Amino acid sequence: MTSLRSLLKPDPSHTSTPHLDRVSPPAAMPGGEVQLEGAHLGPSGHVPHATVGDTFAPITLSRPSRAVVKIPEGSITGDLVVHHNGLASNPLYLRVAVPMAENLHPVANPAVDADGNVFATLSGSRGQATPVSIFKIQRDFQITPFVRDLMNPTGLAFGPDGHLYASSRAEGTVYRISPEGGISTYAEGMGVATGIAFDRDGNLFVGDRSGTIFKIARASAGGSSGEIFVYATLEPSIAAYHLAFSESGTLFVTGPTTSSNQAIHAIDHDGNTTVFYQGLGRAQGMAFDVDDNLYVAASLHGQRGIIRITPQREASLAVSGHNLVGLAFLEDGCAALATRDALYHVDLAIQGRTLI
């Protein structure tokens, strides 16, 4: 077996120092992969490897000008360096997500209140009652139960009144939740209610997994919902609909299907639907930055993670990682990334669009 010492021992027949030009994407989840471009990255001589900070990271593909590195569990943000034939490359900075809260079950984006607290679900399978429905994660990562006895909470969003709104896909109901965790019914009859989002006027939009996007007029002073009507109709989803508004007020919608050529739909103020971007796999939760770039949990060309799509519809991988279902931007350029069973925190140096 090749020892770590032998990997680091210089081989006089191979003296070219590896050099790194670029790492893509610039951020990754533990278990994700990043691609390196440069020179003298292998595979001649000893098997190359990488380090992220002080953590050993295996190279899963090695070519003279290209290498793929898998980010191991326990990695943190820091310098990525390639080691080959006892020589070390120049460092490139890599942003690595770290666990924020575990033992959850998000099925859509987390929600963030005005104080920077993050809220995420323990959703459970259809019809399953869980001891806690929604958790609150404070800025110091302390996690506390926030809501109990809400069946299959799915979409989360804060309204202009400072209350948290949650859809239940089991009941077809949207609930209004006070800052103290008190629950009241806001709207019923939403089918298999999944993703929710507020527009700038305080109207709430709800995605029904069977293919309907509902619009609920802004709540009255007493907290009751206004008129409910069908805003748009799309094809059914196998999991959920996910909704997000751009700065201009266009509603963007994803609904995961079995297709690897899935579309993101854009719905204008009159309910007219067009395809904004096509070519994603299992696109789910979305968020916008202040420059109206769209970020979506999806696969692009076989790579899973957070995909960035510019207003000009140019797509690229922004974060590499598996099992992602959504995201929410935080203060200071950070983001909360939701997987199927946890939340992760990462500094992306991206200013997200304010939702409240």
Sequence and secondary structure as in RCSB ss.txt:
>XXXX:A:sequence
MTSLRSLLKPDPSHTSTPHLDRVSPPAAMPGGEVQLEGAHLGPSGHVPHATVGDTFAPITLSRPSRAVVKIPEGS
ITGDLVVHHNGLASNPLYLRVAVPMAENLHPVANPAVDADGNVFATLSGSRGQATPVSIFKIQRDFQITPFVRDL
MNPTGLAFGPDGHLYASSRAEGTVYRISPEGGISTYAEGMGVATGIAFDRDGNLFVGDRSGTIFKIARASAGGSS
GEIFVYATLEPSIAAYHLAFSESGTLFVTGPTTSSNQAIHAIDHDGNTTVFYQGLGRAQGMAFDVDDNLYVAASL
HGQRGIIRITPQREASLAVSGHNLVGLAFLEDGCAALATRDALYHVDLAIQGRTLI
>XXXX:A:secstr
   HHHHHS  TT     EEEEEESSEE TT EEEEEEES SSSSS  EEEETTEEE EEEEETTEEEEE  TT 
 SEEEEEEETTEE   EEEEE EEEEES B SS  EE TTS EEEEB  STT   S SEEEE TT  EEEEE S 
SSEEEEEE TTS EEEEETTTTEEEEE TT  EEEEE   SSEEEEEE TTS EEEEETTTEEEEE    TTS  
  EEEEEE    SS  EEEE TT  EEEE   S SSEEEEEE TT  EEEEEEEEES   EEEBTT  EEEEEEE
TTEEEEEEE TT  EEEEEE SSEEEEEE GGGEEEEEESSEEEEEE    B    
